[in-house]
Amino acid sequence: MAADETYEVFALRYAERTARARQELFLEPVDDHDSPMPLAYYIWVVRNENRTIIVDTGFNQHQGKLRGCSAMRLPRLMLAELGIDAAKVEDVVITHMHNDHAGNLSEFPRARFHIQEREAQVTTGRWMLDDDQRHFYSADDIAEFVHRLFEKRVVFYSGDGDIAPGLTLHALPGHTMGMQALRVPTKRGNLLLASDATHYYEHWKRRVTFPICWSRPATKESYRMIEGLADSEDHVIPGHDPLVCSLYPAAFPALGDQVVRLDAAPLRSLRDIFD
């Protein structure tokens, strides 16, 4: 594989919170349903010597306070600690438009935003008249997205597509209608940044669903597709699982487990946890 087609990949944990009970994070019954379960919030960096691509943009401090998050850090400042100036980033993937993934767009003034066309249609159409659907989106974030559209800085996809050499986007609907993931070639194989196609490893591994779910059948079909896109189960990266920060090595000692290196071999296998 040519050097241009392999990438470093980082997970940046910018916030976290603990759910009141484990059962709140699963539609189906689970064991230890009353136990508290933490939820981590990430953005991801994909880069090599030729390009840097940001996957999702997190939420701002206002949204973080509304969610009761702790250890909140602005994604822009975390990127700066990796030597990345958000103002110079040219490509941002928006996996879906929920407000913990699509805020802060104005902090990327040069970027093109890559999104599934169906997700954009949902967030600007009649679905936002439904209280249950609208609750997970921010009107301010959607307005910012529309401004980027009028600046001709949005790239639409209808299903799978190429974003850069070796990098492919894949529609994985279920959590939302226009959910997408990014497949990334690395030195250890093809990673899948699944984002909220599976919030936790457990959702995908045990074929259970997160409560915020547009379609359970579509979600479970996307679980099947995840297995075909990643080189192994240890190449799947979920959207909110704190396990990511203990499974992968810290990228920079000064940042501890807030930034981990996903293109490095995991410190242990998922088989040790779930089998």
N, C-alpha and C positions, 0 to 999 in steps of 0.2 A: 504494500500500500504506500503510495507516494506521501511525502511529508506534508504536502498541502491537504491531504485527506485524513490526517489524524489530528486529534485535538486534546488539549487539556480540558478537564471539566471540574468545576467547583460548585459545591452547594454552600450558600450563605444563609445561615439561620438569623433572620433579622428580628424575630419576635417569637414568643411562646405563651401559652396559657394552659391551664388545666381544666378539663371539662368537669362538671359536677359529678358525673358518673360514667363509667365505661359504656353502659348501654346507650347513652346519648349519641354515640358515634357509630352505631350499627342499627340497620333496620331489622335484621333478624336477631333472635335471642342469642346471647353469648354467655360464656362462663364469667364468673366474678363480675357480674353486671353492675354491682354497686361500687366497685373500686374506682378511684379517680384515675383518669387517663390523660396524659399531657398531649398537647397539640402543638407542633412546631410549624413555623411559617418560614418559607424559603424563597429566595430567588436563585437562579443558576447562571453561571458564566461558562461559556464555551469559547475557547480561543486557541489559536496557534500563531505562528509568526506573521501570518497574512491578514488575519481578521479576528475580531472579538464580537461575539454575539451574546446578548443578554436574553435570558428566558424568564419572562414575567418581571413585574416592576413593583410588586408588593403594595402595601397600603401606607397612608400617611399617619402622622401622630394622632390626628383626630379620630380616624377609624380605629386605630389601635386602642385608644381609650374607650371607645364605644364597645369594643370586644373584650375589655378587661385584660388586655395583654400585659405581660411583664417583660422586662429586658428588651424593650422596644428600641431598635436602632434604625435610623433612616437608611434605606437601601443605597442611596446615593453616597453616603459617607462610608458604608462598608465597601462599596466598589472602589472608592478612593484609596482605601487601605491596601487594595490589591494593585494600585497603580493605574486604575481605570477611571478616566474622566467621563462621567455620564454625558456631559455636553458634547463629547466627541464620538460617542458610540453611533454607529451607522445602521445597525440592525438589531431589532428587538422582536422576539417571538412572544405573542400573547396567547397562552394556551387556552384561556377562556376569560370572560369579562367579569367574573365575580370580583368584588371589591378588594379582596386580599391578593389579587393577581394582576390587576390592571389599573392601579393608582399611579400617581407620580409621573404621568406621561410627559408633562411639561418639562421635566428635568432631563429629557432626552431630545433636545431641540433639533438635532441633525438626523435623528433615526428614522428609518422606515419600520413600520409596525406590521408584522406578519400575522394574519389571523384567518380563521375559517370564515368564509362569507356567511355561512349560516349563523354563526355566533353574532356577527354584526347585525344581521337581520332580526334576530331575536331581541337584541337589546334596544333596538329602535322601532320595534313593531308592537303589535297588539298584546304580545305576551307580557309586556310591562304594565298592562292594566290589571294583571292578576297579582293580588297581594302576596301570595306564596312565592311566586317567581321573582317579583320585584325586590323583595326583602334582601336578597343577596347581592344586589347591584347598587352602585352609587350613581345618582343622576349627574353629579359633578364629574365623575370619571368618564361616563358616557359622553357628556358634553365635550370634554377634552378630546376624546376619541374622534368625535365629529369634526372638531377643529383640525385635527391631524388629517382627516379625510379631505377636507376642503383645501388643505395645503398639498394634496396629492402625495402624502407620505404613508399611505396604507397599501399593503400588498395582500390581495385576497386569494384564498385557495378554496377550491371545491373538491374536497377529498385530499388525497396524498399529493405531495409535490416536493420539488427540490428547492432548497433555500441557498445553498452554497456547495462547492465541491465536497461530496461525501455526506452532506447533511440533508436529511429528508424529514418532512413533516408528515404526520399521519393522523387522519381523523379517527378519534376514538370516542364517539358519542356515548352518552349515558348520564354522567354527572350533569352535563349541560348538553344541549342539542349540537353545539359546535365545538365540543371539546377536542383538543389536538395534543399530540406529543411530538417530541423531537428525538430522532434516532441519530446517534453520534458515533462515528468511528474513532476509536482510541487504540493505543498500543496494546491494550488487553482485550480488545474486541469491541463489538457494537453495543453501546449503552442505549437504553431507552429512558429519557427523561419523561416519565409518564405523567408527571404533575397529578392533577386530581382525577385522572382516569382510574387511579387507585390511591386513596388518601394514605392508607397504611399498607405495609406488606400483607398484613392479615386479611384485608379486604379481598385482595386478589388471590392470595394463596388459598383461602378458605371459601372463596366464592360467596362472600357476603357483601352487602352494599352499605355505603354511607347514607345517612338519612336524607341529605340534600341530593335528590336524585330525580332527574327528568324522566328516566326510563330504566327500570330494573332489567328488563330483557336486553336492552342495548348495552347497559353497563356490563352485564355478564358476558355478552358477546365480545365486548372490548377486552375483557380479561383474557379471553381465548386469543385474541389478536396480539395482545402484549407478549405472549409466550412465543409467537412467531417472529416478532420484531427484535427482541433482545437475544443475545447469544446464549444466555443462560439465565436462571432465576437470579443469579448474583450480578446480572447486568441491568436489572430493573430498578429504577429510582422512583419511589412514590412521592406524593406531593406534600405530606405533612407528618411523616413518621419520625419521631425523635431518634429512632434506632439508627437512622442514617448517620448521625453524628458520632455514634459509638462503633458502627461497622467500618467506617472509613478513617484513614489517618488524617490528622490535622495538617492543613496545608502550610500554615505559618505558625510557629510556636507562640508568637506574641498574641495571636488571636484564639488560641486554644481550639475547642471543638465548635466554635461558631462558624468556622470555614474549614470544610474538609475536601479532600482530593478524591474525586469519584473515578478518575481514570487510573488510579492506583489500585492494586489488588486489595479487596476487602480484608479486614483483620480476622474475620470469621465468616463462615458460610451460613446462609439462611437455613440450610439443612440442620445445623446445630441448634436452631431456634424452634423450627416448626415441625420437624420430622421426628 
